[in-house]
Amino acid sequence: MVGRHAARTRRAALTALGALALTALPPAASATPAPLPTAARALGAGTPSAQVLRAMERDLRLTPAQATARLANEAEAGARAGRLRNTLGDRFAGAWVSGATSTELTVATTDAADTGTIEAQGAKAAVVEKPLSRLTAVKEKLDAAAARVRTDETPVWYVDVKTNRVVVQATGEAAAAAFVKAAGVEAENVGVQVSADRPRLLKDLVGGDAYYIDAQARCSIGFSVTKGGQQGFATAGHCGSPGARTTGFDQSDQGTFQSSVFPGKDMAWVAVNADWTATPDVKAQDGQKVQVAGSVEALVGASVCRSGSTTGWHCGTIRRHDTSVHYAEGTVDGLTETTVCAEPGDSGGPFVAGVQAQGTTSGGSGDCTNGGTTFYQPVNPLLGDFGLTLKTTAAESATPAPQGDAASDAWAAGRVYQVGATVSYAGVRYRCLQNHQAQGAWSPENTPALWQRV
């Protein structure tokens, strides 16, 4: 009974965007760390999280000591800049830190007479023409104009305190000029940065999240997949036909069904737009996530868990594989029967055994109050039939070789292998022990759980 899992309801979803404010500050770190200034201690700069430090070391190419010093310096710099802003009043024109560990604080003013005051606070003075208040007023005019005119070709505008000007990022000079004119701003007060970049919202594909089909039905994301450079997700075939449009959990544009088979099988995949990013994540209990590492098929009797946008995270066991089920809409072969419950809207959602992807929810009976039976479409046939690569925690696999390619029996990452299949690798032959899609790190010689030497 497929209909019970494709809920024809719409739910508004709100997402909150958080802003990260970076502050700054003083003396360079010495071999023997000096006591942290009061501001740094108050802002927690003395106890940075290991995750923050590791990310700074990686992305900013800092040593652990430099990362720690930078956080302390930036925290203190913010306090000193605030004090100077209050002192300078209308003459203040902005502040910024620089250097690998943010040891240098620069404060801009429109009056050279303020230089001594700024330097007395251990900062460098920059004398400029326009105060921050004037720059802000120009930007506010652009803000107002954006409510009246389209800004597709001028997607970004901002105050740049380092250059003491307002900047419009545009796809071309003409577009920038039109926007500035519509705002009633003098052209000499605005700089133009020509760029083809168009900012977009960044959203992740997470198994179990809701998505909507043609503004009518609701299903659940199964697993993130890729096909060449195209990102997308696997889901149930009964959720949509090729060409059907989808919106995400937040009702924003998401993608289009590329291939869909139902009945016979119950499989489909959706290609998403650039706003969405494929992840190996599956939504679990209480906001936690499970990351998929592969697609090794579990045995009958094994435990299996399912995620869905209606009922969330539930577990049970596998009763049997290769089950044929007749729904009112037609018969589907090759499903797996489980003791896991599900309800309308859970269709298409992921089943996992540990960290291994198993399949996408098809249909069933019962509910999550009284218990029930649910069937899933195994994921490996879906990946193989559509030529998709499962998104996993392992390194990216190569583009899958055609499943029917008999020209070579060499092992290939991305190909779906069935139990009993034989391959050659490094001059040795191996036989497959478990159904799975080959991951880059799972070469036959390194994964005796999947391959047996023959």
C-alpha positions in Angstrom: 0.0 0.0 0.0 2.1 2.7 -1.4 -0.2 5.6 -0.7 0.2 5.4 3.0 3.8 6.4 2.7 3.5 9.4 0.3 1.7 12.0 2.4 -0.2 14.6 0.4 0.3 17.3 2.9 2.4 20.4 3.0 4.2 21.7 6.0 5.9 25.0 6.3 9.5 24.6 7.5 11.5 27.5 9.1 15.2 27.5 9.1 17.3 29.8 11.3 20.5 31.4 10.0 23.1 32.2 12.6 25.7 35.0 12.3 29.2 34.6 13.5 30.8 37.8 14.8 34.6 37.9 14.8 36.3 40.2 17.2 40.0 40.7 17.6 43.6 41.6 19.4 47.1 42.5 20.9 50.6 41.4 21.6 52.2 38.6 19.7 52.5 35.3 21.5 55.9 34.7 23.1 57.6 31.4 24.0 56.1 31.7 27.5 52.4 32.7 27.0 51.5 35.9 28.8 48.3 35.9 31.0 45.2 36.5 28.8 43.8 40.0 28.8 40.5 40.5 30.5 38.5 40.7 27.3 40.0 37.5 26.0 39.2 35.7 29.2 35.6 37.0 29.3 34.9 35.9 25.7 36.3 32.4 26.3 39.4 32.8 24.2 41.4 31.1 26.9 39.5 27.8 26.4 38.9 27.4 22.7 37.3 24.1 21.6 39.5 21.5 20.0 37.3 21.5 16.9 37.8 25.2 16.4 41.5 25.0 16.8 41.8 22.1 14.4 39.8 23.8 11.8 41.9 27.0 12.1 45.1 25.0 11.9 43.8 23.3 8.7 42.2 26.2 6.9 44.3 29.1 8.1 47.6 27.1 8.0 48.4 27.9 11.6 50.3 26.0 14.3 48.3 25.2 17.4 50.0 28.0 19.3 49.3 30.5 16.5 45.6 29.5 16.5 45.3 30.0 20.2 47.1 33.3 20.1 44.9 34.5 17.2 41.7 33.9 19.1 43.0 35.7 22.2 44.3 38.6 20.1 41.0 39.0 18.2 38.9 38.9 21.3 41.0 41.7 22.8 41.1 43.7 19.6 37.3 43.9 19.5 37.3 45.5 23.0 40.0 48.1 22.0 38.2 49.0 18.8 35.0 49.5 20.6 36.6 51.8 23.1 38.2 53.9 20.2 34.9 54.0 18.3 33.2 55.5 21.4 36.1 58.0 21.7 36.2 59.1 18.0 32.4 59.4 17.6 31.4 60.6 14.2 35.0 60.6 13.0 35.3 56.8 13.3 35.6 55.1 10.0 36.0 51.4 10.8 38.5 48.9 12.3 40.1 45.6 11.3 42.8 43.2 12.4 45.6 41.7 10.2 48.5 39.3 10.5 48.7 35.6 10.9 47.8 35.8 14.5 45.8 39.1 14.3 48.4 41.0 16.2 47.8 44.3 14.3 44.7 46.3 14.9 44.0 49.2 12.5 41.4 51.9 13.3 40.3 54.5 10.7 39.4 58.1 11.4 38.6 61.1 9.3 40.8 63.4 11.4 44.6 63.1 11.5 44.5 64.7 15.0 43.2 61.3 16.3 46.3 59.5 15.4 47.9 59.8 18.8 44.7 58.6 20.6 44.6 55.6 18.4 48.2 54.7 18.8 48.0 55.1 22.5 45.6 52.1 22.4 48.2 50.0 20.6 46.5 50.3 17.3 47.6 51.7 13.9 45.8 54.8 12.6 44.4 55.1 9.1 43.3 58.6 8.0 40.5 58.5 5.4 37.9 60.7 3.7 34.5 59.3 4.7 33.3 58.4 8.2 31.6 55.0 8.7 28.2 56.8 9.1 28.4 58.2 5.6 29.3 54.8 4.1 26.4 53.3 6.0 24.0 55.9 4.6 25.0 55.0 1.0 24.5 51.4 1.6 21.1 52.0 3.1 20.0 53.7 -0.1 21.1 50.6 -2.0 19.2 48.4 0.5 16.1 50.5 -0.2 16.5 50.3 -4.0 16.8 46.5 -3.8 13.2 46.3 -2.5 12.1 48.0 -5.7 14.3 46.6 -8.5 15.7 43.2 -9.4 19.2 42.5 -8.2 19.9 39.2 -10.0 22.9 40.9 -11.7 24.0 42.8 -8.6 23.8 40.1 -5.9 26.1 41.6 -3.3 26.8 45.1 -2.0 28.7 46.1 1.2 30.7 48.6 3.1 34.5 48.0 2.8 36.2 49.8 5.6 39.6 48.9 4.4 39.1 50.9 1.2 36.7 53.4 2.7 34.0 52.9 0.2 30.8 51.0 -0.6 31.2 48.3 -3.2 28.6 46.7 -5.5 29.5 43.2 -6.8 27.9 42.8 -10.2 28.0 40.6 -13.3 28.9 43.7 -15.3 29.6 47.5 -15.2 26.2 48.3 -16.8 24.3 46.3 -14.2 26.1 48.0 -11.4 25.5 51.4 -12.9 21.8 50.8 -13.2 21.5 49.6 -9.6 23.4 52.6 -8.3 21.3 55.0 -10.4 18.1 53.4 -9.1 19.3 54.0 -5.5 19.9 57.6 -6.2 23.5 57.4 -5.2 26.4 59.3 -6.8 28.5 56.9 -8.9 31.7 58.3 -7.3 30.6 57.0 -3.9 30.4 53.4 -5.0 33.1 51.0 -6.2 32.2 48.1 -8.6 33.6 44.6 -8.4 32.7 42.6 -11.5 32.2 38.9 -10.8 30.2 36.0 -12.2 29.7 34.6 -8.7 26.1 34.4 -7.5 25.7 33.6 -3.7 23.3 30.8 -2.9 21.9 29.3 0.2 23.8 26.2 1.3 21.7 23.2 2.4 22.6 19.6 2.9 20.8 16.5 1.7 20.2 14.4 4.8 18.5 11.0 4.6 15.1 11.1 6.3 14.4 14.8 5.6 11.1 15.7 3.9 10.8 16.9 0.4 7.7 17.8 -1.7 6.7 16.8 -5.2 5.0 19.3 -7.5 3.6 21.0 -4.4 1.3 18.1 -3.8 2.9 15.0 -2.2 5.5 14.6 0.5 8.1 11.9 0.7 11.5 11.5 2.4 15.1 11.7 1.1 16.8 8.3 1.0 20.5 8.5 0.4 22.7 11.2 -1.2 24.2 10.1 -4.6 26.2 11.5 -7.4 26.3 10.9 -11.1 29.3 12.3 -12.7 29.4 15.9 -11.3 25.7 15.9 -10.6 24.5 15.6 -7.0 21.2 14.2 -5.9 19.4 11.6 -3.8 17.8 8.2 -4.1 14.2 7.8 -3.2 11.1 5.7 -4.0 9.8 5.5 -7.5 6.2 5.9 -6.5 7.0 9.3 -5.1 7.4 11.0 -8.6 7.7 10.5 -12.3 10.6 11.7 -14.4 10.4 15.5 -14.8 8.5 16.0 -11.5 9.8 19.0 -9.6 10.8 18.9 -5.9 11.1 21.4 -3.1 13.1 20.8 0.1 12.1 20.6 3.7 12.1 24.4 3.8 9.9 24.6 0.6 12.7 26.1 -1.5 13.5 24.8 -5.0 15.4 21.6 -4.9 15.5 19.4 -8.0 13.9 17.2 -10.6 13.2 13.5 -10.9 15.6 12.1 -13.4 14.6 8.4 -13.5 11.8 6.6 -11.8 10.5 3.0 -12.0 7.2 1.9 -10.5 5.7 -0.6 -10.4 8.0 -3.5 -11.1 10.6 -1.9 -8.9 10.2 1.1 -6.6 13.2 3.2 -7.3 14.0 6.8 -8.4 16.6 9.5 -8.1 16.4 13.2 -8.0 19.1 15.6 -9.4 19.3 18.7 -7.2 20.3 22.3 -7.9 23.4 24.1 -6.7 21.7 25.1 -3.4 21.9 21.6 -2.1 25.0 19.5 -1.1 25.1 15.7 -1.0 26.2 14.3 2.4 26.6 10.8 3.8 24.3 11.7 6.6 21.1 10.0 7.7 18.9 11.7 10.4 18.7 9.6 13.5 17.3 10.2 17.0 17.1 13.6 18.7 18.9 15.5 15.9 21.8 13.1 15.8 23.1 11.8 12.5 24.4 8.5 11.2 27.0 8.6 8.4 26.8 6.0 5.7 30.0 4.2 5.0 28.9 1.8 2.2 26.1 -0.4 1.0 26.9 -3.9 2.1 23.7 -5.9 2.2 22.7 -7.2 5.7 21.5 -10.8 6.3 18.0 -11.8 7.1 17.5 -11.5 10.9 19.9 -8.6 11.1 18.9 -5.4 12.8 18.0 -2.5 10.6 16.8 1.1 11.2 14.8 3.5 9.2 14.5 7.3 9.1 11.5 9.2 7.7 10.0 12.7 7.7 6.8 11.6 9.5 7.8 9.2 12.2 11.6 9.8 12.5 14.0 7.1 13.6 12.8 3.5 14.2 14.5 0.1 14.2 13.6 -3.6 13.7 14.9 -6.6 11.9 15.0 -7.9 8.4 12.5 -10.7 7.8 13.3 -11.6 4.2 14.8 -10.4 1.0 13.6 -10.6 -2.6 9.9 -10.2 -1.7 7.2 -9.4 -4.3 4.5 -7.1 -3.1 1.3 -6.2 -4.9 0.0 -2.7 -4.2 -3.2 -1.3 -5.6 -1.0 0.5 -8.2 0.8 -2.6 -9.3 3.3 -5.3 -8.2 6.9 -4.6 -7.1 9.5 -7.4 -7.0 12.7 -7.7 -5.1 11.7 -5.8 -2.0 13.0 -6.6 1.5 10.5 -7.1 4.3 11.2 -5.8 7.8 9.5 -5.4 11.2 10.2 -1.7 11.2 7.1 0.6 11.4 6.4 3.5 9.1 3.6 5.9 8.2 2.5 8.2 5.3 5.3 10.6 4.3 8.1 8.1 5.2 8.2 6.8 1.6 11.7 7.0 0.0 13.4 7.3 3.4 16.6 5.4 4.2 17.1 2.0 5.8 20.6 1.4 7.3 22.2 -1.5 9.1 24.9 0.0 11.3 26.6 2.4 8.9 25.7 0.4 5.7 22.9 1.7 3.4 20.3 -0.9 2.8 17.4 0.6 0.8 14.6 3.1 0.5 11.2 2.8 2.1 8.5 1.5 -0.3 5.3 0.6 1.6 3.8 -1.6 4.2 1.0 -2.0 6.8 0.4 -0.9 10.4 1.8 2.2 12.0 4.3 3.4 14.6 1.7 3.3 17.4 0.6 -0.3 17.1 3.6 -1.7 15.1 3.7 -2.8 11.5 5.6 -4.2 8.6 7.5 -2.1 6.1 9.2 -3.1 2.8 12.2 -1.4 1.3 13.7 -1.2 -2.2 17.3 -2.4 -1.9 19.7 0.3 -2.7 22.3 -1.7 -4.6 20.0 -2.4 -7.6 19.0 1.2 -7.6 22.6 2.4 -7.8 23.5 -0.1 -10.5 20.4 0.5 -12.7 20.8 4.2 -12.6 24.6 4.4 -12.7 24.8 6.3 -9.4 27.5 6.5 -6.7 26.5 6.4 -3.1 27.8 9.3 -1.0 29.8 7.8 1.8 32.3 8.8 4.5 35.0 7.2 2.4 36.9 9.1 -0.3 34.9 9.7 -3.5 34.6 6.7 -5.7 35.2 6.9 -9.4 32.3 7.1 -11.8 30.7 3.7 -11.9 31.7 1.5 -14.8 28.6 0.3 -16.9 27.1 -2.7 -15.1 26.9 -4.6 -18.4 30.4 -3.8 -19.5 32.0 -7.2 -20.3 35.1 -5.8 -21.8 37.0 -6.1 -18.6 36.4 -7.9 -15.3 38.9 -5.8 -13.4 37.6 -4.5 -10.1 36.3 -0.9 -10.3 35.3 1.5 -7.6 31.7 2.6 -7.9 30.5 -0.7 -9.5 27.8 -2.7 -7.7 28.9 -6.3 -7.1 26.7 -9.2 -6.3 27.6 -12.3 -4.2 29.6 -14.7 -6.4 30.8 -12.1 -8.9 34.5 -12.6 -9.8 37.0 -9.8 -10.5 40.7 -9.4 -11.1 42.8 -7.0 -9.0 46.6 -6.7 -9.1 46.9 -9.9 -11.1 44.8 -11.9 -8.6 41.3 -13.1 -8.9 38.7 -12.6 -6.2 35.0 -13.6 -5.6 32.5 -11.3 -4.0 31.1 -12.3 -0.6 28.5 -9.7 0.0 26.3 -7.5 -2.2 27.7 -3.9 -2.2 28.8 -0.9 -4.2 32.6 -0.8 -4.3 34.2 2.1 -2.4 37.6 3.5 -3.3 39.2 2.1 -0.1 37.6 -1.3 -0.4 39.9 -3.0 -2.9 39.7 -6.8 -2.8 43.1 -7.3 -1.2 42.1 -4.9 1.7 38.6 -6.1 2.4 38.4 -9.8 3.2 34.9 -9.2 4.5 33.8 -8.5 1.0 36.2 -10.5 -1.2 37.6 -14.0 -1.2 40.8 -14.8 -3.1 40.3 -17.7 -5.6 
